[in-house]
Amino acid sequence: VQVVESGGGLVQVGGSLRLSCVVSGGLFSRYAMGWFRQAPVEDFEFVASIAANGGSMEYSDSVKGSFTISRFNSTNTVYLQTNNLLPEDAAVYYCAARLILVPSRALSDYNYWGLGTQVTVSS
């Protein structure tokens, strides 16, 4: 299973980015998916997750109301729409696949990870 993120970049405060994650080599429709992030000298932080059928989503308190996770099983793709970006949102964003239908907030519950995409927010 390969996980590849894209869509990161430099954006001004208040701007938006749509991060994409494509999964290949497995049964995407059977995987819950998650987004995590890591800022410099910080631990990994849960951002959002979505069930395999897209029926339930979870968000961290810090992004709830600003970020939206979605998925299209027909194209093996999960998205993270990030709106109203703030300097504290700057980080490397990672996509992860979990070989179970239900999502989780725990890093250790995810089996496959991408290499990340950098989000930089300028003030």
N, C-alpha and C positions, 0 to 999 in steps of 0.2 A: 504494500500500500504506500503510495506517495501522496504527500500533502504539499501543495505549493500555494503560497500567498502572493498577492500583488495588490497594487493600489495605494501604497503608502507614498508619502512625499512631504513637501514643505507647504504649510498653509498658515494663514494669518489667524489670529485669535478671532473666534466667532465663525470661522470657516467650516467647511465640510469635506469629508473624503468618504469614498466608498471602497472598502477593502473587500477583496475577493479571495476565495480559497477553493481550489479545484482538487478533488481527490480522485486518484486513479488506482487501478489494480485491485480493487475490492468491491464489496457490495455497499455502495454509498447509502442506499436507501435503508440499510439496516444499522447505520451508525448514528448515534447522537454526536453532535459537533459542538465544539466550544472555541471561544476566543479568550486568549489571555494576553497580558502585556507585562513588559519589564522595562522600567526606567533605569537609567544609570545608577548604580550602587543601591538599587532597591530589589526586593524579592519579586518573584512572579506574582501577578495579581489576576484573579478571575475577573473577566469582563462580562461575558454573556455566553449562554448556551442554548441549544435548541434540540428538541427530541427528533428521533429519526424520521417521524412522519410530519414534522413541523407543527405538531399540535400544541406544544407547550414551549415557552421560552422563559429564561431566567436572566436577570441582570444584577450586576453589583449596584449598590446604592449610589455609588459615585457617578454612574453613567445612565441610570434609569431616567427616562424622559428625554435623553439626548441621543442615545445610540439605539439602533434597531438591528436585530439579527434576523436573517431570513435564509431560506434555502430553496433550491430547485433540484429535486431529485432527478429530473429528466436530463440535467446537464452536469450532475455531480458537483454542484457548486453551492457554497454557503457564502453569504455576504454579511458584512458589518457596516451599516450606514452610520457614520459618525458625524453628528451635527453639533454646532455651537462649541467647537473645540477650544479648549483652554490650555495654558502652558502645562498644567499638571497632567494633561492627556498625552503629552509627548513621551514616546516609548517605542520599543520594538513590539509589534503586535504579532502574536503567534496563533495559528489555527491548529486545532487538534481534533482527532477522531477517536471516538470511544466505541468499542465493539459490543455495545449494548444499546438498546433502543432508547432508554431514558437518559436525560442529561445529568450532569453533575457539575458542582463548583470546584471539585478537588482535582488538582493537577495529576495526582497519582492514579486517577481513574481513567485517564486517557492513554491510548495505546500508541498512536502515531501522531507525529508532530512535523510541522513545516519548519523552515529555517527562519521565518519571520520577515516582516516588512516594516520599515522604519517610518514612523510618523513624527514629524517635527512641527512644532507650533511656534510661530514667531509673534512677539508682542509689539 
